Amino acid sequence: MNKNSHLQILTLRIVGDIVNDIKQIIKALLFAWGDPLDIKTISDICEIDYNDAIDYMEDLKKDLDITNDGLRIIRMNNKYQII
């Protein structure tokens, strides 16, 4: 494997770690907040782009549906809540 391939792999791992960190922050935020939160508030608190916040939220929602660990994210009136 050449130097560029190693750099690309490392970059993908770092990006993957950042995505997971952001999703965990959103999960903790929803858990601690208690009340439903809209995407604008989540994006402002996490200091991320509004559309990225939507993507992270949908990914996190899918992750929790797959893991079946008792937590779920529901969407109601364009707000999200962890239950």
N, CA and C atoms as an extended XYZ file, in Angstrom:
249
Properties=species:S:1:pos:R:3:atomname:S:1:resname:S:1:resid:I:1 pbc="F F F"
N         0.846       -1.173        0.000 N   MET     1
C         0.000        0.000        0.000 CA  MET     1
C         0.892        1.236        0.000 C   MET     1
N         0.527        2.204       -0.804 N   ASN     2
C         1.365        3.394       -0.887 CA  ASN     2
C         0.952        4.437        0.165 C   ASN     2
N         1.726        5.506        0.215 N   LYS     3
C         1.517        6.549        1.223 CA  LYS     3
C         0.130        7.198        1.099 C   LYS     3
N        -0.320        7.454       -0.129 N   ASN     4
C        -1.635        8.068       -0.330 CA  ASN     4
C        -2.763        7.169        0.156 C   ASN     4
N        -2.635        5.867       -0.059 N   SER     5
C        -3.655        4.927        0.402 CA  SER     5
C        -3.739        4.932        1.918 C   SER     5
N        -2.601        4.956        2.588 N   HIS     6
C        -2.579        5.013        4.051 CA  HIS     6
C        -3.224        6.303        4.542 C   HIS     6
N        -2.923        7.398        3.875 N   LEU     7
C        -3.487        8.689        4.249 CA  LEU     7
C        -5.001        8.696        4.057 C   LEU     7
N        -5.481        8.108        2.975 N   GLN     8
C        -6.923        8.044        2.732 CA  GLN     8
C        -7.625        7.200        3.793 C   GLN     8
N        -7.039        6.087        4.149 N   ILE     9
C        -7.617        5.219        5.183 CA  ILE     9
C        -7.656        5.948        6.517 C   ILE     9
N        -6.568        6.612        6.867 N   LEU    10
C        -6.504        7.358        8.114 CA  LEU    10
C        -7.553        8.470        8.128 C   LEU    10
N        -7.694        9.169        7.024 N   THR    11
C        -8.685       10.244        6.919 CA  THR    11
C       -10.090        9.703        7.108 C   THR    11
N       -10.405        8.569        6.470 N   LEU    12
C       -11.727        7.968        6.616 CA  LEU    12
C       -11.994        7.551        8.053 C   LEU    12
N       -10.990        7.033        8.734 N   ARG    13
C       -11.152        6.642       10.136 CA  ARG    13
C       -11.407        7.857       11.018 C   ARG    13
N       -10.673        8.932       10.774 N   ILE    14
C       -10.855       10.157       11.559 CA  ILE    14
C       -12.250       10.721       11.330 C   ILE    14
N       -12.672       10.782       10.072 N   VAL    15
C       -14.010       11.290        9.759 CA  VAL    15
C       -15.070       10.406       10.414 C   VAL    15
N       -14.881        9.108       10.343 N   GLY    16
C       -15.817        8.175       10.980 CA  GLY    16
C       -15.890        8.393       12.482 C   GLY    16
N       -14.742        8.628       13.111 N   ASP    17
C       -14.716        8.903       14.551 CA  ASP    17
C       -15.442       10.197       14.873 C   ASP    17
N       -15.255       11.217       14.054 N   ILE    18
C       -15.925       12.508       14.279 CA  ILE    18
C       -17.436       12.342       14.145 C   ILE    18
N       -17.877       11.619       13.139 N   VAL    19
C       -19.311       11.383       12.941 CA  VAL    19
C       -19.891       10.663       14.151 C   VAL    19
N       -19.206        9.624       14.614 N   ASN    20
C       -19.682        8.891       15.789 CA  ASN    20
C       -19.715        9.778       17.019 C   ASN    20
N       -18.704       10.628       17.183 N   ASP    21
C       -18.676       11.550       18.323 CA  ASP    21
C       -19.858       12.507       18.278 C   ASP    21
N       -20.141       13.059       17.117 N   ILE    22
C       -21.257       13.998       16.980 CA  ILE    22
C       -22.576       13.292       17.275 C   ILE    22
N       -22.735       12.077       16.772 N   LYS    23
C       -23.975       11.338       17.039 CA  LYS    23
C       -24.122       11.042       18.531 C   LYS    23
N       -23.027       10.740       19.205 N   GLN    24
C       -23.096       10.495       20.648 CA  GLN    24
C       -23.423       11.773       21.414 C   GLN    24
N       -22.909       12.898       20.952 N   ILE    25
C       -23.236       14.184       21.577 CA  ILE    25
C       -24.728       14.476       21.407 C   ILE    25
N       -25.247       14.244       20.212 N   ILE    26
C       -26.674       14.468       19.963 CA  ILE    26
C       -27.515       13.542       20.838 C   ILE    26
N       -27.115       12.295       20.946 N   LYS    27
C       -27.832       11.336       21.782 CA  LYS    27
C       -27.847       11.801       23.239 C   LYS    27
N       -26.714       12.233       23.737 N   ALA    28
C       -26.634       12.719       25.116 CA  ALA    28
C       -27.476       13.982       25.302 C   ALA    28
N       -27.448       14.848       24.310 N   LEU    29
C       -28.227       16.083       24.362 CA  LEU    29
C       -29.718       15.772       24.446 C   LEU    29
N       -30.184       14.885       23.591 N   LEU    30
C       -31.600       14.503       23.616 CA  LEU    30
C       -31.981       13.855       24.936 C   LEU    30
N       -31.101       13.022       25.451 N   PHE    31
C       -31.365       12.320       26.707 CA  PHE    31
C       -31.443       13.311       27.867 C   PHE    31
N       -30.491       14.225       27.928 N   ALA    32
C       -30.435       15.179       29.029 CA  ALA    32
C       -31.533       16.239       28.928 C   ALA    32
N       -31.855       16.656       27.712 N   TRP    33
C       -32.838       17.726       27.499 CA  TRP    33
C       -34.229       17.281       27.928 C   TRP    33
N       -34.583       16.058       27.563 N   GLY    34
C       -35.883       15.521       27.946 CA  GLY    34
C       -37.006       15.904       27.003 C   GLY    34
N       -37.171       17.171       26.751 N   ASP    35
C       -38.222       17.653       25.854 CA  ASP    35
C       -37.770       17.526       24.402 C   ASP    35
N       -38.735       17.501       23.475 N   PRO    36
C       -38.364       17.443       22.052 CA  PRO    36
C       -37.518       18.647       21.628 C   PRO    36
N       -36.553       18.391       20.763 N   LEU    37
C       -35.675       19.439       20.245 CA  LEU    37
C       -35.801       19.517       18.733 C   LEU    37
N       -35.777       20.730       18.216 N   ASP    38
C       -35.794       20.871       16.762 CA  ASP    38
C       -34.360       20.850       16.228 C   ASP    38
N       -34.245       20.606       14.947 N   ILE    39
C       -32.930       20.473       14.307 CA  ILE    39
C       -32.121       21.759       14.428 C   ILE    39
N       -32.771       22.899       14.328 N   LYS    40
C       -32.056       24.185       14.437 CA  LYS    40
C       -31.358       24.292       15.787 C   LYS    40
N       -32.035       23.941       16.847 N   THR    41
C       -31.433       23.988       18.184 CA  THR    41
C       -30.270       23.011       18.283 C   THR    41
N       -30.473       21.806       17.766 N   ILE    42
C       -29.406       20.793       17.798 CA  ILE    42
C       -28.200       21.268       17.000 C   ILE    42
N       -28.435       21.807       15.812 N   SER    43
C       -27.308       22.269       14.991 CA  SER    43
C       -26.596       23.443       15.651 C   SER    43
N       -27.337       24.325       16.300 N   ASP    44
C       -26.718       25.459       16.998 CA  ASP    44
C       -25.882       25.002       18.186 C   ASP    44
N       -26.430       24.122       18.996 N   ILE    45
C       -25.704       23.643       20.178 CA  ILE    45
C       -24.451       22.876       19.778 C   ILE    45
N       -24.578       22.022       18.759 N   CYS    46
C       -23.437       21.198       18.321 CA  CYS    46
C       -22.501       21.951       17.378 C   CYS    46
N       -22.912       23.148       16.973 N   GLU    47
C       -22.126       23.967       16.052 CA  GLU    47
C       -21.822       23.221       14.752 C   GLU    47
N       -22.890       22.655       14.183 N   ILE    48
C       -22.791       21.948       12.914 CA  ILE    48
C       -23.835       22.510       11.956 C   ILE    48
N       -23.652       22.240       10.684 N   ASP    49
C       -24.572       22.674        9.647 CA  ASP    49
C       -25.950       22.060        9.871 C   ASP    49
N       -26.978       22.826        9.560 N   TYR    50
C       -28.361       22.382        9.735 CA  TYR    50
C       -28.626       21.062        9.002 C   TYR    50
N       -28.232       20.992        7.729 N   ASN    51
C       -28.468       19.768        6.946 CA  ASN    51
C       -27.660       18.588        7.461 C   ASN    51
N       -26.439       18.857        7.957 N   ASP    52
C       -25.655       17.786        8.575 CA  ASP    52
C       -26.352       17.273        9.827 C   ASP    52
N       -26.950       18.177       10.584 N   ALA    53
C       -27.668       17.780       11.801 CA  ALA    53
C       -28.830       16.844       11.454 C   ALA    53
N       -29.507       17.133       10.360 N   ILE    54
C       -30.590       16.247        9.913 CA  ILE    54
C       -30.035       14.867        9.586 C   ILE    54
N       -28.934       14.829        8.845 N   ASP    55
C       -28.316       13.547        8.480 CA  ASP    55
C       -27.863       12.769        9.717 C   ASP    55
N       -27.198       13.455       10.644 N   TYR    56
C       -26.744       12.788       11.873 CA  TYR    56
C       -27.929       12.251       12.664 C   TYR    56
N       -28.988       13.033       12.739 N   MET    57
C       -30.164       12.609       13.492 CA  MET    57
C       -30.790       11.372       12.877 C   MET    57
N       -30.919       11.358       11.566 N   GLU    58
C       -31.501       10.194       10.898 CA  GLU    58
C       -30.601        8.964       11.056 C   GLU    58
N       -29.289        9.149       10.962 N   ASP    59
C       -28.353        8.037       11.183 CA  ASP    59
C       -28.464        7.508       12.605 C   ASP    59
N       -28.513        8.424       13.564 N   LEU    60
C       -28.625        8.021       14.966 CA  LEU    60
C       -29.934        7.289       15.215 C   LEU    60
N       -30.999        7.780       14.625 N   LYS    61
C       -32.305        7.128       14.758 CA  LYS    61
C       -32.236        5.692       14.229 C   LYS    61
N       -31.625        5.508       13.077 N   LYS    62
C       -31.459        4.168       12.507 CA  LYS    62
C       -30.577        3.293       13.391 C   LYS    62
N       -29.479        3.877       13.899 N   ASP    63
C       -28.574        3.131       14.778 CA  ASP    63
C       -29.318        2.587       15.992 C   ASP    63
N       -30.136        3.431       16.613 N   LEU    64
C       -30.863        3.001       17.806 CA  LEU    64
C       -31.924        1.966       17.466 C   LEU    64
N       -32.533        2.080       16.295 N   ASP    65
C       -33.507        1.075       15.872 CA  ASP    65
C       -32.834       -0.286       15.682 C   ASP    65
N       -31.617       -0.276       15.163 N   ILE    66
C       -30.890       -1.519       14.913 CA  ILE    66
C       -30.403       -2.164       16.205 C   ILE    66
N       -29.853       -1.348       17.121 N   THR    67
C       -29.265       -1.905       18.341 CA  THR    67
C       -30.310       -2.429       19.303 C   THR    67
N       -31.527       -1.886       19.209 N   ASN    68
C       -32.620       -2.354       20.053 CA  ASN    68
C       -32.224       -2.383       21.535 C   ASN    68
N       -31.570       -1.306       21.997 N   ASP    69
C       -31.125       -1.241       23.387 CA  ASP    69
C       -32.138       -0.561       24.319 C   ASP    69
N       -33.361       -0.395       23.829 N   GLY    70
C       -34.413        0.189       24.653 CA  GLY    70
C       -34.629        1.672       24.411 C   GLY    70
N       -33.709        2.316       23.719 N   LEU    71
C       -33.866        3.734       23.411 CA  LEU    71
C       -34.295        3.890       21.956 C   LEU    71
N       -35.178        4.860       21.738 N   ARG    72
C       -35.617        5.184       20.385 CA  ARG    72
C       -35.694        6.688       20.243 C   ARG    72
N       -35.545        7.145       19.039 N   ILE    73
C       -35.744        8.559       18.748 CA  ILE    73
C       -37.014        8.660       17.919 C   ILE    73
N       -37.898        9.519       18.386 N   ILE    74
C       -39.122        9.740       17.633 CA  ILE    74
C       -39.124       11.173       17.105 C   ILE    74
N       -39.798       11.356       15.987 N   ARG    75
C       -39.936       12.676       15.388 CA  ARG    75
C       -41.406       13.063       15.436 C   ARG    75
N       -41.646       14.245       15.976 N   MET    76
C       -43.007       14.746       16.018 CA  MET    76
C       -42.984       16.255       15.812 C   MET    76
N       -43.771       16.705       14.852 N   ASN    77
C       -43.832       18.141       14.536 CA  ASN    77
C       -42.448       18.746       14.292 C   ASN    77
N       -41.638       18.050       13.522 N   ASN    78
C       -40.286       18.508       13.184 CA  ASN    78
C       -39.360       18.663       14.392 C   ASN    78
N       -39.671       17.950       15.446 N   LYS    79
C       -38.798       17.921       16.626 CA  LYS    79
C       -38.495       16.465       16.945 C   LYS    79
N       -37.370       16.260       17.593 N   TYR    80
C       -36.925       14.911       17.936 CA  TYR    80
C       -36.845       14.750       19.439 C   TYR    80
N       -37.161       13.536       19.892 N   GLN    81
C       -37.077       13.230       21.308 CA  GLN    81
C       -36.622       11.793       21.472 C   GLN    81
N       -35.822       11.561       22.498 N   ILE    82
C       -35.387       10.210       22.797 CA  ILE    82
C       -36.341        9.642       23.839 C   ILE    82
N       -36.761        8.408       23.611 N   ILE    83
C       -37.670        7.768       24.568 CA  ILE    83
C       -37.157        6.388       24.920 C   ILE    83
